[in-house]
Amino acid sequence: MSAARTHYEVLGVTRDATVAEVKAAYRRAARQTHPDQGGDAAQFRLVSLAYQTLVDPTARATYDRSYGTASAYRPAAGDTADDAGTRTRADPPGGRRPTGTDPLRYVPPFSPTTPPALEQAVAARQIHGAPRKRGFFTPQSRLAREARTVRLLSGKVLPHLPAARLVNGLHSPLERGFIDHAVLGGYRLCLVGSMLLPRGFYRWDGDALLRDGKHLEPPRMAGMVRGMQEAFPELNVTGWTVIHSGDDNLHEPVIDYARGADPASGTTVNVVNAANLVRELKMFLGTGPTPNVVDVPVLARLLGGMY
C-alpha cells in the first residue's frame, strides 16, 4: 500500500512554487494521467484536486495550515479508497465501465461543509446561456443559426447524456474570437460552430469545403480547440462545425470526406451535417472514461468564460 502524498508531491512542485509553476506542472501531470491518454482515473482526480487547491490562493493558504496531510478526496457514498488519501472511481456493479446513462455524479460531490465551485442548482442545469448579440451589428442570421444548433443539441444529444452540459456563448481563450457552443461530458469537451448552406453534395478536405470547384471556408475551429485544450489540459477537446440545410433536413447537405478528414479518423476538427453531429457527439461524449460525471470546477470555469 503506497503512502499518501501531499498536493505538492502529486504535482511534483515545492511548497514555495509560483502559480505559473503550479500551472505548468499540472499540464504535464494531467496529460500523463488523463484516462483518455491511458492514464489512471484515480490518479487523474488527485492531480486535478491538487491543482484546484494550489492555484487558488485562499484554498492553498487553508491547505498549507495543515501542510503534511494527504492529497485526499473525502470519499463520497459509493466511492472506494485504496489507501488514505487516494480516491478511486466508483464503478457500477460488476466492475464494468461507466456509461452515459449510469447515475449522474458530481465531482467533487456537494458537501454542506465544503464551499462548492458552483451552486448545485446551477450545476444541475443542462443548458446554460443562449445565442445573443456580440455587438450592435450582429446579423440576425447568425442568431437564428445558433438557435437552430441549440435546439438540435438540446433535443437530440442532451436527453441521451444526463451528465452533459451545454454552454452557449464563450470567449475563445487564446484569440479574439468566440465559441458559439461547448458541450461538456465527463472529461470530454466539444466546441461547436455552424453554417447554413443549400442542399447538395460537399467535400471536406480537412481545410475547406468544396462544391462544384468552389471553396467555402467554415468557421476556423483549430485555434479555438488549441486554446481550450491549453486552458483545460484535463479534458479531451474537439471542434465541430455543423452544416444546417434551409429545410431542416438533418441529413442534408451530404458531406463527402477526403482520406483522413472524416470524424472516424480521430481528427480534432470536424465538419458534419446535423444527423452526423448528433451521432458523433453521442459517441464521443458517451464513450469517455466517466461519461456520467459532471466536473463542477470545470463547469464553473466554462460558465465564467461566457460573454
C-alpha contacts under 8 A as a table, 3 or more apart, distances in Angstrom:
res1	aa1	res2	aa2	distance
1	M	82	D	7.85
1	M	83	D	6.79
2	S	83	D	7.37
3	A	83	D	7.78
3	A	84	A	7.86
4	A	70	A	5.38
4	A	71	S	6.96
4	A	83	D	7.23
4	A	84	A	6.00
4	A	85	G	5.36
4	A	86	T	7.00
5	R	8	Y	7.95
5	R	9	E	5.79
5	R	10	V	6.28
5	R	69	T	7.78
5	R	70	A	5.20
5	R	71	S	5.57
5	R	85	G	7.26
6	T	9	E	5.13
6	T	10	V	6.23
6	T	67	Y	7.84
6	T	68	G	6.28
6	T	69	T	6.16
6	T	70	A	4.75
6	T	71	S	4.47
7	H	10	V	5.08
7	H	11	L	6.46
7	H	46	L	7.91
7	H	47	V	7.79
7	H	49	L	7.84
7	H	50	A	4.63
7	H	51	Y	7.71
7	H	53	T	7.89
7	H	54	L	7.53
7	H	70	A	7.29
7	H	71	S	4.86
8	Y	11	L	5.38
8	Y	12	G	5.83
8	Y	13	V	5.25
8	Y	14	T	6.14
8	Y	15	R	6.35
8	Y	50	A	7.27
9	E	12	G	4.75
9	E	13	V	6.40
9	E	14	T	7.79
10	V	46	L	7.14
10	V	47	V	6.18
10	V	50	A	6.91
10	V	71	S	7.48
11	L	22	V	7.40
11	L	25	A	5.75
11	L	26	Y	6.15
11	L	29	A	6.56
11	L	47	V	6.51
11	L	50	A	7.03
11	L	51	Y	7.67
12	G	25	A	6.92
13	V	17	A	6.11
13	V	21	E	7.54
13	V	22	V	6.97
13	V	25	A	7.18
14	T	17	A	5.28
17	A	21	E	5.85
17	A	22	V	6.43
18	T	21	E	5.11
18	T	22	V	6.25
19	V	22	V	5.01
19	V	23	K	6.18
19	V	54	L	7.72
19	V	55	V	5.86
20	A	23	K	5.13
20	A	24	A	6.21
21	E	24	A	5.11
21	E	25	A	6.07
22	V	25	A	5.16
22	V	26	Y	6.03
22	V	51	Y	7.02
22	V	54	L	7.09
22	V	55	V	6.72
23	K	26	Y	5.03
23	K	27	R	6.29
23	K	51	Y	7.39
23	K	55	V	7.34
24	A	27	R	5.26
24	A	28	R	6.51
25	A	28	R	5.25
25	A	29	A	6.16
26	Y	29	A	5.08
26	Y	30	A	5.79
26	Y	47	V	6.95
26	Y	48	S	7.69
26	Y	51	Y	6.24
27	R	30	A	5.20
27	R	31	R	6.25
27	R	233	P	5.68
27	R	234	E	7.64
28	R	31	R	5.45
28	R	32	Q	6.47
29	A	32	Q	5.12
29	A	33	T	6.15
29	A	47	V	6.70
30	A	33	T	5.28
30	A	34	H	5.59
30	A	44	F	6.44
30	A	47	V	6.60
30	A	48	S	7.41
30	A	233	P	6.15
30	A	234	E	5.29
31	R	34	H	5.57
31	R	37	Q	7.09
31	R	233	P	6.62
31	R	234	E	6.89
32	Q	37	Q	7.08
32	Q	39	G	6.17
33	T	37	Q	7.15
33	T	38	G	7.23
33	T	39	G	4.01
33	T	40	D	5.60
33	T	41	A	7.13
33	T	43	Q	6.24
33	T	44	F	4.94
33	T	47	V	7.96
34	H	37	Q	5.40
34	H	38	G	6.70
34	H	39	G	4.90
34	H	40	D	6.73
34	H	41	A	6.78
34	H	44	F	5.64
34	H	234	E	6.36
34	H	235	L	7.80
35	P	38	G	5.00
35	P	39	G	4.41
35	P	40	D	5.62
35	P	41	A	5.54
35	P	44	F	7.40
35	P	289	P	6.15
36	D	39	G	6.97
36	D	236	N	7.15
36	D	288	G	7.18
36	D	289	P	6.82
39	G	43	Q	7.76
39	G	44	F	7.28
40	D	43	Q	5.38
40	D	44	F	6.14
41	A	44	F	4.99
41	A	45	R	6.26
41	A	88	T	7.18
41	A	89	R	6.78
41	A	289	P	7.86
42	A	45	R	5.25
42	A	46	L	6.47
42	A	86	T	7.08
42	A	87	R	5.81
42	A	88	T	4.58
42	A	89	R	6.15
43	Q	46	L	5.04
43	Q	47	V	6.27
43	Q	86	T	7.82
44	F	47	V	5.06
44	F	48	S	6.20
45	R	48	S	5.00
45	R	49	L	6.04
45	R	87	R	7.68
46	L	49	L	5.12
46	L	50	A	6.05
46	L	71	S	6.82
46	L	72	A	7.29
46	L	73	Y	7.71
46	L	86	T	7.28
46	L	87	R	7.52
47	V	50	A	5.15
47	V	51	Y	6.26
48	S	51	Y	5.18
48	S	52	Q	6.15
48	S	234	E	7.49
49	L	52	Q	5.10
49	L	53	T	6.20
49	L	71	S	7.80
49	L	73	Y	7.76
50	A	53	T	5.27
50	A	54	L	6.10
50	A	71	S	6.76
51	Y	54	L	5.24
51	Y	55	V	5.75
52	Q	55	V	5.73
52	Q	56	D	6.54
52	Q	297	P	7.95
53	T	56	D	5.67
53	T	59	A	5.29
53	T	60	R	5.42
53	T	63	Y	7.54
54	L	57	P	6.93
54	L	59	A	6.85
54	L	60	R	4.81
55	V	60	R	7.09
56	D	59	A	5.34
56	D	60	R	5.87
57	P	60	R	5.06
57	P	61	A	6.06
58	T	61	A	5.20
58	T	62	T	6.31
59	A	62	T	5.15
59	A	63	Y	6.13
60	R	63	Y	4.97
60	R	64	D	5.98
61	A	64	D	5.03
61	A	65	R	6.38
62	T	65	R	5.39
62	T	66	S	7.21
63	Y	66	S	5.50
63	Y	67	Y	6.10
64	D	67	Y	4.48
66	S	69	T	6.29
70	A	84	A	7.31
70	A	85	G	5.22
71	S	85	G	5.56
71	S	86	T	7.54
72	A	84	A	7.25
72	A	85	G	3.84
72	A	86	T	5.94
72	A	87	R	7.04
73	Y	85	G	6.40
73	Y	86	T	7.00
73	Y	87	R	5.94
73	Y	108	P	7.99
74	R	85	G	7.80
74	R	87	R	7.58
75	P	78	G	7.93
75	P	79	D	5.51
75	P	80	T	6.54
75	P	81	A	6.90
75	P	87	R	6.33
76	A	79	D	5.42
76	A	109	P	6.68
78	G	90	A	6.10
79	D	87	R	7.42
79	D	88	T	6.73
79	D	89	R	6.40
79	D	90	A	4.61
80	T	87	R	6.51
80	T	88	T	5.78
80	T	89	R	7.17
80	T	90	A	6.43
81	A	84	A	7.03
81	A	85	G	7.61
81	A	86	T	5.69
81	A	87	R	4.89
81	A	88	T	5.68
82	D	86	T	6.11
82	D	87	R	7.04
82	D	88	T	7.13
83	D	86	T	5.59
83	D	87	R	8.00
91	D	95	G	5.75
91	D	96	R	6.75
91	D	97	R	6.66
91	D	98	P	6.32
92	P	95	G	5.94
92	P	96	R	6.18
92	P	97	R	7.17
92	P	98	P	6.28
92	P	102	D	7.76
93	P	96	R	6.91
97	R	289	P	7.37
97	R	290	T	7.91
98	P	102	D	6.41
98	P	289	P	7.13
98	P	290	T	5.83
98	P	291	P	6.84
98	P	292	N	6.93
99	T	102	D	5.45
99	T	286	G	6.51
99	T	287	T	6.98
99	T	290	T	7.04
99	T	291	P	5.83
99	T	292	N	6.31
100	G	160	H	7.43
100	G	161	L	5.23
100	G	162	P	6.90
100	G	163	A	7.09
100	G	285	L	7.96
100	G	286	G	5.14
100	G	287	T	7.58
100	G	290	T	7.72
100	G	291	P	4.73
100	G	292	N	4.81
101	T	104	L	7.76
101	T	160	H	7.19
101	T	161	L	6.29
101	T	162	P	6.72
101	T	292	N	6.66
102	D	292	N	5.95
103	P	292	N	6.61
104	L	162	P	6.80
104	L	163	A	5.95
104	L	292	N	5.02
104	L	293	V	5.99
104	L	294	V	7.48
105	R	109	P	7.35
105	R	163	A	7.76
105	R	292	N	6.19
105	R	293	V	4.83
105	R	294	V	6.19
106	Y	109	P	4.98
106	Y	110	F	7.09
106	Y	293	V	5.79
106	Y	294	V	4.89
106	Y	295	D	6.15
106	Y	296	V	6.49
107	V	110	F	7.88
107	V	293	V	6.73
107	V	294	V	6.14
107	V	295	D	4.97
107	V	296	V	5.92
108	P	295	D	7.09
108	P	296	V	6.77
110	F	114	T	7.54
110	F	116	P	6.56
110	F	120	Q	7.21
111	S	114	T	5.41
111	S	115	P	7.55
111	S	116	P	7.61
112	P	115	P	7.42
116	P	119	E	6.46
117	A	296	V	6.49
117	A	297	P	5.49
117	A	300	A	6.30
118	L	122	V	6.77
118	L	123	A	6.45
118	L	296	V	6.54
118	L	297	P	7.22
118	L	300	A	5.83
119	E	122	V	5.36
119	E	123	A	6.31
120	Q	123	A	4.97
120	Q	124	A	6.02
121	A	124	A	5.20
121	A	125	R	6.86
122	V	125	R	5.55
123	A	126	Q	7.77
123	A	294	V	7.87
123	A	296	V	6.79
123	A	299	L	7.46
125	R	128	H	7.08
125	R	165	R	7.37
126	Q	158	L	7.35
126	Q	162	P	7.76
126	Q	163	A	7.69
126	Q	164	A	6.52
126	Q	165	R	4.59
126	Q	166	L	5.96
127	I	154	S	7.59
127	I	165	R	6.02
127	I	166	L	4.79
127	I	167	V	6.14
127	I	168	N	7.91
128	H	165	R	7.68
128	H	166	L	6.07
128	H	167	V	4.80
128	H	168	N	6.20
128	H	303	L	7.76
129	G	167	V	6.16
129	G	168	N	5.06
129	G	169	G	6.86
129	G	306	M	7.98
130	A	147	A	7.58
130	A	150	V	7.90
130	A	168	N	5.44
130	A	169	G	6.95
131	P	143	L	5.80
131	P	146	E	6.02
131	P	147	A	6.20
131	P	168	N	6.49
131	P	169	G	6.48
131	P	180	D	7.56
132	R	143	L	6.55
132	R	169	G	7.57
133	K	136	F	7.33
133	K	138	T	5.46
133	K	143	L	7.44
134	R	138	T	6.09
135	G	138	T	5.61
138	T	142	R	7.50
138	T	143	L	7.97
139	P	142	R	5.53
139	P	143	L	6.92
140	Q	143	L	5.12
140	Q	144	A	6.17
141	S	144	A	5.09
141	S	145	R	6.07
142	R	145	R	5.02
142	R	146	E	6.10
143	L	146	E	5.18
143	L	147	A	6.07
144	A	147	A	5.05
144	A	148	R	6.24
145	R	148	R	5.11
145	R	149	T	6.46
145	R	194	S	6.95
145	R	195	M	7.19
145	R	196	L	6.98
146	E	149	T	5.01
146	E	150	V	6.27
146	E	180	D	7.08
146	E	193	G	7.94
146	E	194	S	6.99
147	A	150	V	5.03
147	A	151	R	6.28
148	R	151	R	5.15
148	R	152	L	6.25
149	T	152	L	4.98
149	T	153	L	6.17
149	T	194	S	7.27
149	T	242	V	7.96
150	V	153	L	5.22
150	V	154	S	5.88
150	V	181	H	7.97
151	R	154	S	5.21
151	R	155	G	5.74
152	L	155	G	5.31
152	L	156	K	5.69
152	L	157	V	7.45
152	L	274	A	7.63
152	L	278	V	7.84
153	L	156	K	5.45
153	L	157	V	5.02
153	L	158	L	6.29
153	L	278	V	7.27
154	S	157	V	6.02
154	S	158	L	5.21
154	S	159	P	7.11
154	S	166	L	7.94
155	G	158	L	6.65
155	G	159	P	6.72
156	K	159	P	6.61
156	K	160	H	7.53
156	K	278	V	6.36
157	V	160	H	5.70
157	V	161	L	6.74
157	V	278	V	6.00
157	V	281	L	7.28
157	V	282	K	6.16
158	L	161	L	5.13
158	L	162	P	6.38
158	L	164	A	6.10
158	L	165	R	7.59
159	P	162	P	6.28
160	H	282	K	7.52
161	L	164	A	5.43
161	L	185	G	7.78
161	L	282	K	7.56
161	L	286	G	6.89
161	L	291	P	7.73
161	L	292	N	7.54
162	P	292	N	7.09
163	A	185	G	6.06
163	A	186	G	7.10
163	A	291	P	6.86
163	A	292	N	5.16
163	A	293	V	5.80
163	A	294	V	5.61
164	A	183	V	6.57
164	A	184	L	5.48
164	A	185	G	4.36
164	A	186	G	7.31
164	A	285	L	7.93
164	A	291	P	7.94
164	A	292	N	7.98
164	A	294	V	7.33
165	R	183	V	5.53
165	R	184	L	5.13
165	R	185	G	6.52
165	R	299	L	7.96
166	L	181	H	6.94
166	L	182	A	5.76
166	L	183	V	4.51
166	L	184	L	6.52
167	V	170	L	7.63
167	V	181	H	5.79
167	V	182	A	5.18
167	V	183	V	6.34
167	V	302	L	7.38
167	V	303	L	7.05
168	N	179	I	7.78
168	N	180	D	5.76
168	N	181	H	4.45
168	N	182	A	6.38
168	N	306	M	7.40
169	G	178	F	6.94
169	G	179	I	5.92
169	G	180	D	4.90
169	G	181	H	5.99
169	G	306	M	5.48
169	G	307	Y	6.02
170	L	178	F	5.69
170	L	179	I	4.94
170	L	180	D	6.46
170	L	181	H	7.21
170	L	182	A	7.90
170	L	302	L	7.62
170	L	305	G	5.50
170	L	306	M	4.31
170	L	307	Y	5.76
171	H	176	R	7.76
171	H	177	G	6.27
171	H	178	F	4.64
171	H	179	I	6.02
171	H	305	G	5.87
171	H	306	M	6.22
171	H	307	Y	6.26
172	S	175	E	5.85
172	S	176	R	6.58
172	S	177	G	5.25
172	S	178	F	4.98
172	S	179	I	5.85
172	S	224	M	5.88
172	S	227	G	7.06
172	S	228	M	7.47
173	P	176	R	7.88
173	P	224	M	7.35
173	P	227	G	5.54
173	P	228	M	6.45
173	P	231	A	7.30
174	L	223	G	7.58
174	L	224	M	7.24
174	L	227	G	5.09
174	L	228	M	7.97
175	E	223	G	7.47
175	E	224	M	7.52
175	E	227	G	7.81
179	I	182	A	7.25
179	I	191	L	6.89
179	I	192	V	7.26
179	I	193	G	7.06
179	I	224	M	7.40
180	D	191	L	7.69
180	D	192	V	6.36
180	D	193	G	5.68
181	H	191	L	5.84
181	H	192	V	5.06
181	H	193	G	6.67
182	A	189	L	6.75
182	A	190	C	5.50
182	A	191	L	4.50
182	A	192	V	6.04
183	V	189	L	5.65
183	V	190	C	5.06
183	V	191	L	6.57
183	V	192	V	7.88
184	L	187	Y	7.25
184	L	188	R	5.96
184	L	189	L	4.56
184	L	190	C	6.54
184	L	285	L	7.92
184	L	299	L	7.68
185	G	188	R	5.37
185	G	189	L	6.36
185	G	285	L	5.48
185	G	286	G	7.59
185	G	291	P	5.77
185	G	292	N	7.52
185	G	293	V	7.16
185	G	294	V	6.95
186	G	285	L	7.27
186	G	288	G	6.78
186	G	289	P	7.46
186	G	290	T	5.31
186	G	291	P	4.41
186	G	292	N	6.18
186	G	293	V	4.80
186	G	294	V	5.84
186	G	295	D	6.75
187	Y	234	E	6.96
187	Y	235	L	4.87
187	Y	236	N	6.42
187	Y	288	G	7.09
187	Y	289	P	7.61
187	Y	290	T	7.11
187	Y	291	P	7.45
187	Y	293	V	7.99
187	Y	295	D	7.56
188	R	235	L	5.24
188	R	236	N	4.68
188	R	237	V	6.01
188	R	284	F	7.84
188	R	285	L	6.18
188	R	288	G	6.88
189	L	235	L	6.49
189	L	236	N	6.06
189	L	237	V	4.77
189	L	238	T	6.47
189	L	285	L	7.78
190	C	237	V	5.89
190	C	238	T	5.07
190	C	239	G	5.72
190	C	240	W	7.01
190	C	281	L	7.66
191	L	221	M	7.99
191	L	225	V	7.25
191	L	237	V	7.50
191	L	238	T	6.24
191	L	239	G	4.67
191	L	240	W	6.00
192	V	239	G	6.00
192	V	240	W	4.75
192	V	241	T	5.68
192	V	242	V	7.21
193	G	219	P	6.66
193	G	221	M	7.80
193	G	240	W	6.25
193	G	241	T	4.66
193	G	242	V	6.36
194	S	219	P	7.40
194	S	241	T	5.01
194	S	242	V	4.70
194	S	243	I	5.80
194	S	244	H	7.25
195	M	218	P	7.10
195	M	219	P	7.96
195	M	241	T	7.20
195	M	242	V	6.37
195	M	243	I	4.87
195	M	244	H	6.07
196	L	243	I	5.74
196	L	244	H	4.75
196	L	245	S	5.79
196	L	246	G	6.76
197	L	243	I	6.64
197	L	244	H	6.32
197	L	245	S	5.55
197	L	246	G	6.93
197	L	253	P	7.47
198	P	245	S	5.72
198	P	246	G	6.39
198	P	253	P	6.96
199	R	245	S	5.88
199	R	246	G	7.57
199	R	252	E	5.65
199	R	253	P	4.61
199	R	254	V	7.54
200	G	252	E	7.04
200	G	253	P	5.15
200	G	254	V	6.10
201	F	211	R	6.82
201	F	253	P	6.13
201	F	254	V	4.90
201	F	255	I	5.93
201	F	256	D	7.29
202	Y	209	L	6.38
202	Y	210	L	5.61
202	Y	211	R	5.08
202	Y	253	P	7.20
202	Y	254	V	6.22
202	Y	255	I	4.82
202	Y	256	D	6.04
203	R	209	L	5.52
203	R	210	L	5.10
203	R	211	R	6.68
203	R	255	I	5.50
203	R	256	D	4.58
203	R	257	Y	5.57
203	R	258	A	7.17
204	W	207	D	7.09
204	W	208	A	5.93
204	W	209	L	4.69
204	W	210	L	6.49
204	W	255	I	6.83
204	W	256	D	6.27
204	W	257	Y	5.03
204	W	258	A	6.28
204	W	261	A	6.96
204	W	271	V	7.09
205	D	208	A	5.95
205	D	209	L	6.78
205	D	210	L	7.98
205	D	257	Y	6.18
205	D	258	A	4.93
205	D	259	R	7.79
205	D	261	A	5.96
206	G	258	A	7.40
206	G	260	G	7.94
206	G	261	A	5.05
206	G	269	V	7.91
206	G	270	N	7.64
207	D	217	E	7.80
208	A	215	H	6.21
208	A	216	L	5.98
208	A	217	E	5.24
208	A	218	P	6.75
209	L	215	H	5.69
209	L	216	L	4.94
209	L	217	E	6.20
209	L	218	P	7.11
210	L	213	G	6.00
210	L	214	K	5.43
210	L	215	H	4.71
210	L	216	L	6.06
211	R	214	K	5.23
211	R	215	H	6.75
211	R	216	L	7.74
218	P	241	T	7.18
219	P	241	T	7.06
220	R	223	G	6.97
220	R	224	M	7.70
221	M	224	M	5.21
221	M	225	V	6.11
221	M	239	G	5.88
221	M	240	W	7.43
221	M	241	T	7.86
221	M	269	V	6.53
222	A	225	V	5.14
222	A	226	R	6.21
222	A	239	G	7.15
222	A	268	T	7.77
222	A	269	V	6.26
223	G	226	R	5.08
223	G	227	G	6.04
224	M	227	G	5.05
224	M	228	M	6.11
224	M	239	G	7.89
225	V	228	M	5.25
225	V	229	Q	5.96
225	V	237	V	6.27
225	V	238	T	6.12
225	V	239	G	5.97
225	V	268	T	7.66
225	V	269	V	7.82
226	R	229	Q	5.07
226	R	230	E	6.13
227	G	230	E	5.15
227	G	231	A	6.17
228	M	231	A	4.87
228	M	232	F	5.81
228	M	237	V	7.07
229	Q	232	F	5.07
229	Q	233	P	5.37
229	Q	235	L	6.92
229	Q	236	N	7.14
229	Q	237	V	5.78
230	E	233	P	5.56
232	F	235	L	5.65
233	P	236	N	7.55
237	V	268	T	7.38
238	T	267	T	7.95
238	T	268	T	4.69
238	T	269	V	6.06
239	G	268	T	5.92
239	G	269	V	4.55
239	G	270	N	6.14
240	W	269	V	5.82
240	W	270	N	4.79
240	W	271	V	5.81
240	W	272	V	7.33
240	W	277	L	7.74
241	T	269	V	7.98
241	T	270	N	6.22
241	T	271	V	4.76
241	T	272	V	6.33
242	V	271	V	6.03
242	V	272	V	5.09
242	V	273	N	5.26
242	V	274	A	5.87
242	V	277	L	6.48
243	I	253	P	7.10
243	I	271	V	7.33
243	I	272	V	6.11
243	I	273	N	4.76
243	I	274	A	6.44
244	H	248	D	6.93
244	H	249	N	7.91
244	H	250	L	7.30
244	H	252	E	7.16
244	H	253	P	7.27
244	H	273	N	6.32
244	H	274	A	6.23
245	S	248	D	5.60
245	S	249	N	6.22
245	S	250	L	7.44
245	S	252	E	5.73
245	S	253	P	6.11
246	G	249	N	7.74
249	N	252	E	5.50
250	L	273	N	6.70
250	L	274	A	4.82
250	L	275	A	4.91
251	H	254	V	6.65
251	H	273	N	6.32
251	H	274	A	6.49
251	H	275	A	5.45
251	H	276	N	7.74
252	E	273	N	6.36
252	E	274	A	7.66
253	P	273	N	6.33
254	V	273	N	7.06
255	I	272	V	6.82
255	I	273	N	7.12
257	Y	260	G	7.82
257	Y	261	A	5.74
257	Y	262	D	5.48
258	A	261	A	5.42
258	A	262	D	7.13
259	R	262	D	7.19
260	G	265	S	5.58
260	G	267	T	7.75
261	A	265	S	6.64
261	A	267	T	6.77
261	A	270	N	7.53
262	D	265	S	5.64
262	D	266	G	7.83
262	D	267	T	7.27
262	D	270	N	7.12
263	P	266	G	5.75
263	P	267	T	5.97
263	P	270	N	6.04
263	P	280	E	7.62
264	A	267	T	7.61
267	T	270	N	6.62
272	V	275	A	7.93
272	V	276	N	5.68
272	V	277	L	5.80
273	N	276	N	5.44
273	N	277	L	6.15
274	A	277	L	5.06
274	A	278	V	6.38
275	A	278	V	5.36
275	A	279	R	6.44
276	N	279	R	5.04
276	N	280	E	5.87
277	L	280	E	5.22
277	L	281	L	5.90
278	V	281	L	5.49
278	V	282	K	6.13
279	R	282	K	5.37
279	R	283	M	6.22
280	E	283	M	5.03
280	E	284	F	5.94
281	L	284	F	5.00
281	L	285	L	5.77
281	L	286	G	7.78
282	K	285	L	5.49
282	K	286	G	5.45
283	M	286	G	5.21
283	M	287	T	5.91
284	F	287	T	5.71
284	F	288	G	6.75
285	L	288	G	5.73
285	L	291	P	6.39
286	G	291	P	5.44
287	T	290	T	7.97
287	T	291	P	6.64
288	G	291	P	5.36
290	T	293	V	5.76
294	V	299	L	7.61
295	D	298	V	5.50
295	D	299	L	6.22
296	V	299	L	5.11
296	V	300	A	6.08
297	P	300	A	4.99
297	P	301	R	6.25
298	V	301	R	5.13
298	V	302	L	6.32
299	L	302	L	5.08
299	L	303	L	6.21
300	A	303	L	5.15
300	A	304	G	6.17
301	R	304	G	4.97
301	R	305	G	6.51
302	L	305	G	5.22
302	L	306	M	6.97
303	L	306	M	5.50
